Amino acid sequence: MKILVVGGVAGGASVAARARRIDENSQVIMFERGPHVSFSNCSLPYHLSGMIADSAELVLMEPIGFLKKFNIDARVNQEVVAIDPIKKFVTVKNLLTGEEYQESYDKLALSPGAEAVRPGVIEGINDDNVFVVKNVVDIDKLQRYIVQNDVTELAVVGGGFIGLEVCENLVKAGKKVHLIEALDQVMNPLDYDMVQLLHKEMYDNGVDLLLKERVVSIKEGKVFLDSGKQITAELVVMAAGVRPETTLAKQCGIELGETGAILVNRNYQTNYPDIYAVGDAIEVTHKLTGKKTKLALAGPAQRQARAAADHMFGKSHNNNGVIGSSCIHMFDLNVANTGLNEKQCEQFGFNYDVVYSIFGDRVKLIPGVSPIFFKLIYEVPTGRVLGAQAIGKGAVDKRIDVIATVIFMNGTLEHLKELELCYAPHFSLARDVVNQTALAALNLLQNDFKQVRVSDVRGLVEKGAFIVDVREEDEFAEGHIVGAKNIPMSQIRGRLDEIPRDQPVYLHCKSSQRAYNVIRALQTLGFDNLYCISGSFLGLCFHEYYLDQTTGREMIVTKYNFN
Ligand code: FAD
């Protein structure tokens, strides 16, 4: 069989390598229009901080390696410019010589990726000091410009994971970075409440975070925003999203789906059965919503590549759709998410609830222990797990991977509660945060207690609600909610007469565990109007901090305490 592959990176190289593993006799040719195949796109930003000192290290395998190790003919600087799906050949342009030639195929796989969006409405968008980060050539160009022009202050446009990683690495390189984002938050897969922790981290590390701002023009070392603000920026990195690369597909009559990406069936075949497509360029189905969507991530691209190559040789895979698991490292924080967030649950009409928890990532006697801020989203009343978000200094990705596995298996809170996960003091708690959170969610689902969220607390304070802080007195003295009454857990049984029965009472502690215990005790004593502030004081401090600092609004805590 003669197999041609368009695109020589995540999806393309994986199709080619898998085809070779299946059949030593097939001829496999991989075309890449850039000068490199098989480079680590995901590591590109780390060249800017010098963590990856030499950009050559980003290239994982040269064409000669593909030839010698896999007998794959990897042709760089060769762009596939046309496909004849009826006569089954492609036209290839050698970008170094301009010469064009044709190559026939039995099977063709497209993995052309996605292009970085450069909004045409922005004046100056194509100027020499405006960059994108998609490949090794881009990152070399950007780094060279920074060094040659001794750039000290710049703007990154877009608060998705590429924008944030570029931002972090430039800050680490000592640059002043303005991060401009049109939405009211960075990292859209996270919910607004959780993302406040990330906003705080960026703010604390000196990033000038400009939310709800759009770039109008770039000129004379400045970026002009639609709010009228002007930002000094010797250069601009555009990371305002990606668009599926569909030019070639459209040109030969390959159908696109409703999202504008290439339409494929469950086996990644296009409307021409001998032409497959995988990766950022294709439309995928969300496992939970059943809706068509796009997902530009490396893991799905590689999975799809293997399935496409297998199908060429007659083997089908179960295609379960995607759930969108992703993670990012940002200064001292790790951030991960999977499945649906609240915005999506609302958009797609899920009946859902959420629960927050804060538990140590390991036993508190072990040096380096740090909290994991965890949010679990589940369906009501089935308890089916729909999504999760986790932020902390420790292994949040491991916890989100557990949730991703549960979602993949259509698991519920009952499954999550019962999951037997490995434990030793260095790694987790005997009942890990994911088990603990499932228990809290089950308690909520079974109406064992009621909760409000930290995002509700400002409103409660403003209306003079009865808020009880059950932390000990010394903790209370180090910062508390304005107007809260301190009845420490250790004194609660002797001070029951201080808790009203004729109005709602909102209880919290540092992380909700003590408050929950107190609520259960009080409920058995006949108190029935109690609410736990889910996330409690620690969650509240993180939730409020960034907006307090940047908007000058009144604080609802007497003092932040992040410990
Ligand atoms: P690509 O890997 O982009 O490969 C497409 C290739 O096709 C390109 O090199 C292009 O030049 C070539 N091509 C296009 N058209 C033609 C043509 N006509 N002829 C010849 N060649 C052509 N994902 C994660 O999961 N985690 C991360 O941490 C992460 N970080 C990232 C950081 C950065 C800076 C970037 C840019 C991406 C990151 N991604 C990450 C996304 C991930 O890299 C992509 O989802 C993945 O590479 C998609 O694979 P692909 O094969 O579809 O496209």
Residues whose N, C-alpha, C, O or C-beta is under 5 A from the ligand:
A	BS01	FAD	V6 G7 G8 V9 A10 G11 G12 F31 E32 R33 G34 N41 C42 L44 P45 Q78 E79 V80 S111 P112 G113 A114 V133 K134 I162 L248 V278 G279 D280 A281 A296 L297 A298 G299 A301 C327
